[in-house]
Amino acid sequence: MTVQHARCAARTSDCTIVLYRSGKCLVQGSRAEDFVTFVLEPLVLQKVELGYEDILNPAAVQPHIGVDESGKGDFFGPLIIAAAYVDESLAKTMRAMNVRDSKRISSDDKALELGRELRRLLGRRWAVVKIGPAAYNRLYARLRNVNKILGWGHARAIENLLEVVPDCTQAVADQFGSEEQIRNALMKKGRRITLLQRHRAESDLAVAAASILAREAFLRGLKELQEKYETPLPKGASDAVQQAAVQLVRKAGPQVLLETAKCHFKTTDTVLRELNLSRADIGPEGQAISRPHAFKPKVGV
């Protein structure tokens, strides 16, 4: 496309981007916010400074709570759910700090540093629910569903933060499972707020702040376990994680997995097979296994 006085311009079905000779960049369309959040700022500018969020989504700086989790996909360590409060003043400071989704922070040291800075900035206006491996395995043995655990944890984080900001009327969370899983777990205070669940919710500044707080708490929880058992416990569920688990079980026995890992992961079976053990060796709370998603092929056309 050609635009007068523009250096270059591009158009998709839902977004128009024009870079003018003056240096001004105009982004319009239904996906403009996504382009700014996921392309322009992280890949071109490499920092958040334009304030497009206030223009494209004025509600982004209105007082609200964001909720996110960390550790869900990690074999070792706790599951953390964090909630953070944001208003217009806090949003301005957070943007100056370059607060963004923790998945876009590659350095653990940077995540820990940003988490500490956020806690200082927020004072008491944040909450963390930590579900250690032992408690997690008990919950999973009873509920047999990660999303139910997440729904409970999100609800508790919201309720705990509402003790500090009781006048807050809105919370934002990522979409997972059924929309009712958080709502049904909310108690008296939480049921008075408007809960918004959407995909890619970490583009919301409060959710991004919560994601950093959750990651910081996860990293600290993982470090505590490493110090307690005097062994490296890698993140994720890779081959390196499996070998670390094998060494840990050799050192401390199979039931140590209940205290350090999320035992419903298939990683548990891989580790036990390598040691000629079975789930019976880790006790009743280690028997639950992640259920595969059911696939029903279409019949006919």
N, C-alpha and C positions, 0 to 999 in steps of 0.2 A: 504494500500500500504506500501511497505518496501523500505526505502532509506538508503543507507550506511551512517554511522556516525550521523544518526538522532535520536532524542529522540522520536519523533512521526511525522506522516505525514498523510495528508488526501487529497482526490481528489474528486471534483464534476465534472459535465459536463463542467463547464466553469471556474474553479479555482483550483489551487494546492497550499497547504500550507505545508511547511516543517519547523519543529523546530529542529535545529541541536544541538548537545551536547555542542558546543562552545557558545550557546546562540543566535546565529544568526537565524532569522526567514525569510524564503524566501516565498514570495507570488507572484504567477504568474498566468496568464490567463486573459481572457477578462473581468472577474468580479473582478480582483484583487483590483482595486481602491475602489469598493464598499465594499469589505471585510475589507480593511484597515480603510476606513472612518466610516463604520457603525457597525463594530464588534470589530476589534483589538484595535483601539484607544479608543472608548468610553467605551467598556465593559471589556477589559483586561488591557490596560495601564491606562485608565481613564484620558488621556491627549494627546494632539497632539504634538509630538516631533520628529517623525521619518523623516519627509520630503519626504515621499513616493510620495506626489503629484508632486514634481518636476521631479521625475524619471518616474512615470507613465504617467504624463500629463504635459510636459514642458510648454505648453501654459498657465497653471494655474497661473504662476507668470509673464507672459507678461502683459504690461500695458493694463488694461481693466476696464470697469464699471460693477458692479453687481447691480441688482435691486430686491427688495422683498417688501412684504407688511405685515401689522399687523392690526388686528381688524376686518377682514372680517367675522369671525364667531362669533363675540361678539355683543350681542344685544345693550348694552350700549357702548357709546364712539365713537371716530372718526375712520375713515379708514385712515391708514397711508401708504404711499408708499415712500420708501427710496432708494437712490442710493449711492454707495460707490465706490471710485476709488482704485485700487490696482496695484502696480508694484512690482518688485523683492524685493526692499528694504522694502517697507511697508509690503509685505507678510511675510518676516522674523520676523518683529516685531509683527505682528498680531498672528503668530503661537506661539510666546513666551507668548503672552497674553491669549492664548487658545481661540481664536475667533472660534466659531462654530455656527451652525444653532441655532437660538434663541429657537426653540422648544426643544432643548436638555438642555436648561437652566431652571431648575425648580424654581429657586428663583427670584422673581421680583426685590429684592434688588440687586442681582448679575447682572441681565439684565440692571438695571439702572446704576450700576457702570461701567460695560463694555461699555455701550453706551457713558458715559461721557469720558472714556479713549479713545475710538475710535475717538470721535470728537476732542479731544486734539491732537491725533496722526495725523489725516487727515487734520487738519487746515480747509481750505475752500474746500477740495476735497470730499465733500459729499453734498447731497441735500435731503430734505424731503418735500413731498407734503402732507399736512394735509387736509383731507376732513371732517369737523365737521358734526355732525348729521343733522343739519338744511340743510346744503349744500348737504349732501349725499341724504337726502330725496327728495330734489328738483331734483337732478340728476336722482335718481331712478324713480321718477314720470314721468320724460321725456324720459329716455332711456329704462326703464323696463328690465335692464340686468346688473347684477353685473360685468360680464366680460368686458362689454363696459366701465364701470367706471374704472375698473382696467387697461384696455388698455390705456385710457386717462391719468390716474395717472402715470403709468409707463413711458409713453412717455414724460410727463412734467418733471418727475424727471431726465430722461436722458438728455433732452434738457437743464435743469437748470445746471446740472453738466458739460455739455459740454461748458458752458460759462467760467468755471474755467480751464478745461483740454481740450482745443479745438483740440489738436493733437491726442486725444484718438480715436482709430479706431474700437473698438469692445465693445459690451455690451452683458451681459449674464443675462437672466431672466428665471424664472420657466415657464413651459408650462401650459397655461390655455386657455380654449376656442380655438378659431381660431388663428392660427399663425399670421394672418394678423391684429389682433386687436391692437397690439402695433405699428406695422409698419405703418398702415394707419393713426395713430394718431400722428406720428412723423412729425415734421416740417423740415425746410430747413437744420439745422445743423444735426439733428438726422438721416436724410435720407442718410447722407454720411457715416455712420458707418455700420459695419457688426453686425447684431442683431442675437444672438444665443438663441433659446428657447428650453429648454429640461426639462424632468422630473427629479426630485430630484436635481434641479440646486443649492440647498443650500449646496451641497458638494463643490461647487466653493467658494473659500475664499472670493471673492468680494461680492457674493450673501449672504454668511453667515454674513459678516460685515453689509451689508444692512439690513438683517433681524433683527440684534441686534439694529441698529439705529431706525428701524421702531417700534420695540417693545418698546424701551425706550420712543419714542415720543408718542406711544399709551398709555403707562402707565401714562405718565405725563398729557396727555389730559384727561384721565379718572379721574385722581386725581383732576384736575381743575373743572370738572363737579361735582364731589362729594362735593368739597368745596363750589361751587356756590349754590348748592341745599341743602347743609347740610344734606346729606343722603348717606348711603353706596350704591355703584353701582357695584355689582360683575361682574367679567369677565364671558364670555361664554353665554350660553342660557339655564341654568339649572332651576330647580324648585326654587332655591334660587334667581335667577335673576327675575323670574316671580313675586315672592312675594315682592322683592324690588321694582319692577315696580308698583305693586298694591299700595304699601305704598306711592310711589312718586306721583302717580295720585291722590290718596286721599288727599295728601298734597297740590299739586299745580295745579290740574286739568288735563284733558286728553291731552290737547295740549302740555303739557310739554314733551310728548314722542317725538314730532317733534324736540325738542331741545336737547334731551339726547340719543335717541335710533335710530336704523335702523328699521323703521316702517314696512318695507315689510316682516319682520320675522313673522312667525305664532305666535310667542310669543305675539305679539301685540293683536291678536284676543283672545288669552287665557286670557290675562290681562283684556281686555275690557269686555269680557263675565262675568268674576268674579265680575265686578263692574256694571253690567247691562247697559253697554254702547256699542256703535258700532263705526266703523271707521268714520261715519259721524260726530262724536263728536270731531275728531282731525283735521278736515279740508281736503281740496282737495289734499294736498301733502302727506297725509297719506293713500290714497285710494289704492295705488299700492300694490299688493301682489305677493310674490315669485311664479313663475310659476313652477308647478311640471314637472319633466322630462317626456316627452312623451314616452310611451313604445308601440312598435309595434310588436306583436308576429309574429313569422315566420309561414307562411302558407305552408303546405306540408313539405316533407322531401327531 
